[in-house]
Amino acid sequence: MVWAELGWRLMFGTASLVVAFNYRDVAWRVHSFMANTVGVSRFLTPATVRATFGFLAVVLLVELAVGLARS
């Protein structure tokens, strides 16, 4: 695994965890931005934003761990 790829996965996984744990109301900010821009506020709630980014973070960090174990 290339170091740049490792860094990218680690940083993106960390950023996804920040949204999933709603640090500094990031999920609310994503929800507000998307609701005002796209107009899907009924389906895009802060809970769905947090769940989506939580799932994404788990997948990225597991992929990172598997990649490190293989190399």
DRENPA-3360 file (N, C-alpha, C; in nm, 2 decimals, always signed):
BEGIN
1 = MVWAELGW = +0.08/-0.12/+0.00/+0.00/+0.00/+0.00/+0.09/+0.12/+0.00 ~ +0.06/+0.22/-0.09/+0.14/+0.34/-0.10/+0.11/+0.43/+0.02 ~ +0.20/+0.51/+0.06/+0.18/+0.59/+0.18/+0.08/+0.70/+0.15 ~ +0.07/+0.75/+0.03/-0.03/+0.85/+0.00/-0.17/+0.79/+0.01 ~ -0.18/+0.67/-0.04/-0.31/+0.60/-0.03/-0.35/+0.57/+0.12 ~ -0.25/+0.53/+0.19/-0.27/+0.51/+0.34/-0.32/+0.64/+0.41 ~ -0.25/+0.75/+0.38/-0.29/+0.87/+0.44/-0.43/+0.92/+0.40 ~ -0.46/+0.90/+0.27/-0.59/+0.94/+0.22/-0.70/+0.86/+0.29;
9 = RLMFGTAS = -0.68/+0.73/+0.30/-0.79/+0.65/+0.37/-0.80/+0.68/+0.51 ~ -0.69/+0.70/+0.58/-0.69/+0.74/+0.72/-0.76/+0.87/+0.74 ~ -0.73/+0.97/+0.67/-0.79/+1.10/+0.68/-0.94/+1.10/+0.65 ~ -0.97/+1.03/+0.54/-1.11/+1.03/+0.50/-1.20/+0.95/+0.60 ~ -1.14/+0.84/+0.65/-1.21/+0.76/+0.76/-1.22/+0.84/+0.89 ~ -1.12/+0.92/+0.92/-1.13/+1.01/+1.04/-1.24/+1.12/+1.02 ~ -1.24/+1.18/+0.90/-1.34/+1.28/+0.87/-1.48/+1.22/+0.88 ~ -1.50/+1.10/+0.83/-1.63/+1.03/+0.83/-1.67/+1.01/+0.97;
17 = LVVAFNYR = -1.58/+0.97/+1.06/-1.61/+0.95/+1.20/-1.65/+1.08/+1.27 ~ -1.58/+1.19/+1.23/-1.62/+1.32/+1.29/-1.77/+1.35/+1.26 ~ -1.81/+1.32/+1.13/-1.95/+1.35/+1.10/-2.04/+1.25/+1.17 ~ -2.00/+1.12/+1.18/-2.08/+1.02/+1.24/-2.11/+1.05/+1.39 ~ -2.01/+1.10/+1.45/-2.02/+1.13/+1.60/-2.07/+1.27/+1.62 ~ -2.10/+1.34/+1.51/-2.16/+1.48/+1.51/-2.08/+1.57/+1.59 ~ -1.95/+1.57/+1.58/-1.86/+1.66/+1.64/-1.89/+1.80/+1.59 ~ -1.91/+1.90/+1.68/-1.94/+2.04/+1.65/-2.05/+2.05/+1.55;
25 = DVAWRVHS = -2.15/+1.96/+1.57/-2.28/+1.97/+1.49/-2.25/+1.96/+1.34 ~ -2.15/+1.88/+1.29/-2.12/+1.87/+1.15/-2.24/+1.81/+1.08 ~ -2.31/+1.71/+1.13/-2.42/+1.65/+1.06/-2.53/+1.75/+1.04 ~ -2.55/+1.83/+1.14/-2.66/+1.94/+1.12/-2.62/+2.04/+1.01 ~ -2.49/+2.07/+1.00/-2.44/+2.16/+0.90/-2.45/+2.10/+0.76 ~ -2.42/+1.97/+0.75/-2.43/+1.90/+0.62/-2.58/+1.90/+0.58 ~ -2.67/+1.86/+0.68/-2.81/+1.86/+0.65/-2.86/+2.00/+0.61 ~ -2.82/+2.10/+0.68/-2.87/+2.24/+0.64/-2.83/+2.28/+0.50;
33 = FMANTVGV = -2.70/+2.25/+0.47/-2.65/+2.29/+0.34/-2.72/+2.21/+0.23 ~ -2.74/+2.08/+0.25/-2.80/+2.00/+0.14/-2.95/+2.03/+0.13 ~ -3.02/+2.06/+0.24/-3.16/+2.09/+0.24/-3.19/+2.22/+0.17 ~ -3.10/+2.32/+0.19/-3.12/+2.45/+0.13/-3.08/+2.44/-0.02 ~ -2.99/+2.36/-0.05/-2.94/+2.35/-0.19/-3.02/+2.26/-0.28 ~ -3.05/+2.14/-0.23/-3.11/+2.04/-0.31/-3.26/+2.03/-0.29 ~ -3.30/+2.05/-0.16/-3.44/+2.05/-0.13/-3.49/+1.91/-0.09 ~ -3.41/+1.83/-0.03/-3.46/+1.69/+0.01/-3.46/+1.68/+0.16;
41 = SRFLTPAT = -3.50/+1.78/+0.23/-3.49/+1.79/+0.37/-3.57/+1.68/+0.44 ~ -3.68/+1.63/+0.38/-3.76/+1.52/+0.44/-3.68/+1.39/+0.45 ~ -3.60/+1.36/+0.35/-3.53/+1.24/+0.35/-3.38/+1.25/+0.40 ~ -3.33/+1.37/+0.40/-3.19/+1.39/+0.44/-3.19/+1.45/+0.58 ~ -3.21/+1.37/+0.68/-3.21/+1.42/+0.82/-3.07/+1.41/+0.87 ~ -3.04/+1.48/+0.98/-2.91/+1.46/+1.05/-2.88/+1.32/+1.09 ~ -2.98/+1.24/+1.12/-2.96/+1.10/+1.16/-2.92/+1.02/+1.04 ~ -2.98/+1.04/+0.92/-2.93/+0.97/+0.80/-2.79/+1.01/+0.76;
49 = VRATFGFL = -2.76/+1.14/+0.78/-2.62/+1.18/+0.75/-2.52/+1.11/+0.84 ~ -2.56/+1.11/+0.97/-2.47/+1.04/+1.06/-2.46/+0.89/+1.03 ~ -2.57/+0.82/+1.00/-2.56/+0.68/+0.97/-2.48/+0.65/+0.85 ~ -2.50/+0.73/+0.74/-2.43/+0.71/+0.62/-2.28/+0.73/+0.64 ~ -2.24/+0.84/+0.71/-2.10/+0.86/+0.73/-2.04/+0.76/+0.83 ~ -2.12/+0.71/+0.92/-2.07/+0.60/+1.01/-2.04/+0.48/+0.94 ~ -2.13/+0.44/+0.85/-2.11/+0.32/+0.77/-1.99/+0.34/+0.68 ~ -1.98/+0.45/+0.62/-1.86/+0.48/+0.53/-1.73/+0.47/+0.61;
57 = AVVLLVEL = -1.73/+0.53/+0.73/-1.61/+0.52/+0.81/-1.57/+0.38/+0.85 ~ -1.67/+0.30/+0.88/-1.64/+0.16/+0.92/-1.58/+0.09/+0.80 ~ -1.64/+0.10/+0.68/-1.59/+0.04/+0.56/-1.45/+0.08/+0.53 ~ -1.42/+0.21/+0.54/-1.29/+0.27/+0.51/-1.19/+0.22/+0.61 ~ -1.22/+0.22/+0.73/-1.12/+0.18/+0.83/-1.09/+0.03/+0.83 ~ -1.19/-0.05/+0.80/-1.17/-0.20/+0.78/-1.09/-0.22/+0.66 ~ -1.12/-0.15/+0.55/-1.04/-0.16/+0.43/-0.89/-0.12/+0.45 ~ -0.87/-0.02/+0.53/-0.74/+0.02/+0.57/-0.67/-0.08/+0.65;
65 = AVGLARS = -0.73/-0.14/+0.75/-0.67/-0.25/+0.83/-0.64/-0.37/+0.74 ~ -0.73/-0.41/+0.65/-0.70/-0.52/+0.57/-0.58/-0.49/+0.48 ~ -0.58/-0.37/+0.42/-0.47/-0.34/+0.33/-0.33/-0.34/+0.41 ~ -0.33/-0.29/+0.53/-0.21/-0.29/+0.61/-0.17/-0.43/+0.65 ~ -0.26/-0.52/+0.67/-0.23/-0.66/+0.71/-0.17/-0.73/+0.59 ~ -0.22/-0.70/+0.47/-0.17/-0.77/+0.35/-0.03/-0.73/+0.31 ~ +0.01/-0.60/+0.35/+0.14/-0.56/+0.31/+0.25/-0.58/+0.41;
% end
